């Protein structure tokens, strides 16, 4: 079975201007551009399905992002932020999808950034695995999420791994903000029976095992569930 993965980042809402939110979002796009054609946000996904490459300038990006304001008819909901989507290719097997919502100020929602990896990118290959880990860390540096993870898209549907809230589950790679680390206990996090725990910016990066979770491997599923129970205990 072919298993796909996504890099998911959630950041708390905060008071900031449109320009501040847009410039941070643009910086994230610049990070992806550093990783070549595979991750390059080449086409904007919108109602027109325009197959012309996006013209990458900050002013052009701001204009496109502003059009993604949350609205209902003529009413604009400024506190619900702005959304924009890109893809790297029109070919399904090579396509990285990029979904972003920034500028949210309503406390019950999160700013989100999701990178969907293509089927042609194999996390079983050491170079691809290292590249994904590097992208993950660089995006954390810019987006400063409270939670982030490299998620197996099949595995996240499993009911036997507990809560459907992704942040309550253990994934191959997990980033927890300093607030969450303090809530669980720094010593408990550092001593977790998983492959690796390291300081990353203000929080911690937790790697469940050396390789990405294979949803067909019983050992991986048991390790995932054991780690979840450890942090809940």
C-alpha positions as CSV (number, residue, x, y, z in Angstrom):
1,X,0.0,0.0,0.0
2,X,1.3,3.4,-1.0
3,X,1.4,5.7,2.1
4,X,1.5,9.4,1.8
5,X,2.7,12.0,4.4
6,X,2.0,15.6,5.4
7,X,3.9,18.2,7.4
8,X,1.3,20.0,9.6
9,X,1.9,23.1,11.6
10,X,-0.5,24.9,14.0
11,X,0.3,28.3,15.5
12,X,-1.7,30.2,18.1
13,X,-3.6,33.3,16.9
14,X,-2.2,36.6,17.8
15,X,-2.7,40.3,17.2
16,X,-0.8,41.3,14.1
17,X,-1.4,43.4,11.0
18,X,-2.1,41.9,7.6
19,X,1.4,43.0,6.4
20,X,3.0,41.2,9.4
21,X,1.1,37.9,8.7
22,X,1.7,38.2,4.9
23,X,5.4,38.8,5.3
24,X,5.8,35.7,7.6
25,X,3.8,33.6,5.1
26,X,6.0,34.9,2.3
27,X,9.1,33.9,4.2
28,X,7.7,30.3,4.5
29,X,7.3,30.2,0.7
30,X,10.9,31.4,0.3
31,X,12.0,28.5,2.6
32,X,10.2,26.0,0.3
33,X,11.9,27.6,-2.8
34,X,15.3,26.8,-1.3
35,X,14.5,23.0,-1.6
36,X,14.2,23.0,-5.4
37,X,11.5,22.0,-7.9
38,X,9.9,19.4,-5.7
39,X,8.8,21.9,-3.0
40,X,8.6,25.0,-5.2
41,X,5.2,26.6,-4.9
42,X,4.8,27.1,-8.6
43,X,1.1,27.4,-9.2
44,X,-1.6,29.1,-7.1
45,X,-4.8,27.0,-6.7
46,X,-7.9,29.2,-7.1
47,X,-11.3,29.2,-8.8
48,X,-9.7,30.0,-12.2
49,X,-7.3,27.0,-12.1
50,X,-4.8,29.2,-13.9
51,X,-1.9,27.0,-15.1
52,X,0.4,30.0,-15.4
53,X,3.3,30.0,-12.9
54,X,2.7,32.4,-9.9
55,X,4.8,35.6,-10.2
56,X,6.8,35.5,-7.0
57,X,7.1,39.0,-5.6
58,X,6.0,40.1,-2.1
59,X,3.5,42.7,-3.5
60,X,1.9,40.0,-5.8
61,X,1.7,37.5,-3.0
62,X,0.1,40.1,-0.6
63,X,-2.5,40.8,-3.2
64,X,-3.3,37.1,-3.7
65,X,-3.4,36.5,0.0
66,X,-5.7,39.4,0.7
67,X,-8.2,37.9,-1.8
68,X,-8.3,34.8,0.4
69,X,-10.1,36.6,3.3
70,X,-12.7,34.6,5.1
71,X,-16.1,36.0,3.9
72,X,-19.8,35.2,3.6
73,X,-21.3,37.2,0.8
74,X,-20.3,40.8,1.3
75,X,-19.3,40.3,4.9
76,X,-15.6,39.9,5.7
77,X,-14.5,38.2,8.8
78,X,-11.1,39.9,9.5
79,X,-10.5,37.9,12.7
80,X,-10.7,34.6,10.8
81,X,-7.6,35.3,8.7
82,X,-6.6,34.7,5.1
83,X,-6.1,31.5,3.2
84,X,-4.1,30.6,0.1
85,X,-3.1,27.3,-1.6
86,X,-0.3,26.4,-4.0
87,X,1.0,23.3,-5.7
88,X,4.4,22.5,-7.1
89,X,3.2,20.6,-10.2
90,X,0.1,19.6,-12.1
91,X,1.3,16.0,-12.2
92,X,-0.2,14.1,-9.3
93,X,2.7,11.8,-8.5
94,X,5.1,14.8,-8.3
95,X,2.8,17.3,-6.6
96,X,3.6,19.0,-3.3
97,X,0.4,20.7,-2.1
98,X,0.7,23.8,0.2
99,X,-2.3,25.1,2.3
100,X,-2.0,28.1,4.5
101,X,-4.2,30.2,6.7
102,X,-2.6,33.1,8.5
103,X,-3.7,36.3,10.3
104,X,-6.2,34.5,12.5
105,X,-7.1,36.4,15.7
106,X,-10.0,34.5,17.0
107,X,-8.7,32.5,20.1
108,X,-10.6,29.2,19.3
109,X,-8.8,28.8,15.9
110,X,-5.2,28.2,14.8
111,X,-3.1,29.6,12.0
112,X,-2.2,26.6,9.9
113,X,0.4,25.5,7.4
114,X,0.2,22.1,5.7
115,X,2.6,20.6,3.2
116,X,1.2,17.5,1.5
117,X,4.0,15.3,0.1
118,X,3.7,13.6,-3.3
119,X,3.6,9.9,-3.8
120,X,6.8,10.1,-5.8
121,X,8.7,11.2,-2.8
122,X,9.8,8.2,-0.8
123,X,10.5,8.6,2.9
124,X,12.1,5.2,2.7
125,X,15.0,6.8,0.9
126,X,17.7,8.4,3.1
127,X,18.1,11.6,1.0
128,X,14.3,12.2,0.8
129,X,14.0,11.5,4.5
130,X,16.7,14.0,5.4
131,X,15.3,16.6,3.1
132,X,11.8,16.3,4.7
133,X,13.3,16.6,8.2
134,X,15.3,19.7,7.1
135,X,12.1,21.3,5.6
136,X,10.2,20.5,8.8
137,X,12.8,22.2,11.0
138,X,13.2,25.3,8.8
139,X,9.4,25.8,8.7
140,X,9.2,25.6,12.5
141,X,11.9,28.3,12.7
142,X,9.8,30.7,10.6
143,X,6.2,29.8,11.6
144,X,6.9,29.2,15.3
145,X,4.0,26.8,15.8
146,X,2.7,25.5,19.2
147,X,2.5,22.0,17.6
148,X,3.8,20.4,14.4
149,X,4.3,16.9,13.1
150,X,5.2,14.8,10.1
151,X,2.0,12.8,9.8
152,X,1.3,9.5,7.9
153,X,-2.0,10.3,6.1
154,X,-3.2,6.7,6.4
155,X,-2.2,6.3,10.1
156,X,-4.0,9.5,11.2
157,X,-7.3,7.8,10.4
158,X,-6.7,4.9,12.8
159,X,-9.2,4.9,15.7
160,X,-7.1,2.5,17.7
161,X,-4.5,5.2,18.3
162,X,-6.9,7.2,20.5
163,X,-8.0,10.8,20.1
164,X,-8.8,12.1,16.5
165,X,-7.1,15.3,17.6
166,X,-3.7,15.0,15.8
167,X,-1.8,16.9,18.5
168,X,-2.8,14.3,21.1
169,X,-1.2,11.5,19.1
170,X,2.4,10.6,18.5
171,X,3.8,10.8,14.9
172,X,7.2,10.1,13.4
173,X,8.4,13.6,14.1
174,X,6.7,15.9,16.6
175,X,7.3,19.5,17.6
176,X,6.0,20.8,21.0
177,X,6.2,24.3,22.1
178,X,7.8,25.2,25.4
179,X,4.3,25.6,26.9
180,X,3.4,22.0,26.1
181,X,6.7,20.7,27.3
182,X,6.2,22.5,30.6
183,X,2.7,21.2,30.9
184,X,3.9,17.6,30.6
185,X,7.1,18.1,32.5
186,X,10.5,18.7,30.9
187,X,12.1,15.8,32.7
188,X,9.4,13.4,31.6
189,X,9.7,14.6,28.0
190,X,13.5,14.3,28.0
191,X,13.3,10.8,29.4
192,X,10.7,9.6,27.0
193,X,11.2,6.0,25.6
194,X,11.5,7.2,22.0
195,X,14.3,7.4,19.4
196,X,15.3,11.0,20.1
197,X,14.4,14.2,21.9
198,X,16.2,17.5,21.1
199,X,15.8,21.2,21.9
200,X,14.5,23.1,18.9
201,X,14.0,26.9,19.3
202,X,11.8,27.4,22.3
203,X,10.4,23.9,22.3
204,X,11.3,20.3,21.7
205,X,11.5,18.0,18.7
206,X,10.5,14.4,19.5
207,X,11.3,11.7,17.0
208,X,9.4,8.5,17.7
209,X,11.7,6.2,15.7
210,X,14.5,6.4,13.2
211,X,12.2,5.9,10.2
212,X,8.7,7.2,9.3
213,X,5.8,5.2,10.6
214,X,4.7,2.4,8.3
215,X,1.0,1.9,8.9
216,X,1.3,-1.8,8.0
217,X,4.1,-2.6,10.5
218,X,2.7,-3.9,13.8
219,X,5.9,-2.8,15.6
220,X,5.5,0.8,14.5
221,X,1.9,0.9,15.6
222,X,2.7,-0.6,19.0
223,X,5.6,1.9,19.5
224,X,3.3,4.7,18.6
225,X,0.6,3.7,21.0
226,X,3.1,3.0,23.8
227,X,4.5,6.6,23.4
228,X,1.1,8.1,23.5
229,X,0.2,6.2,26.7
230,X,3.6,7.2,28.3
231,X,2.8,10.9,27.8
232,X,-0.8,10.5,29.1
233,X,0.4,8.6,32.2
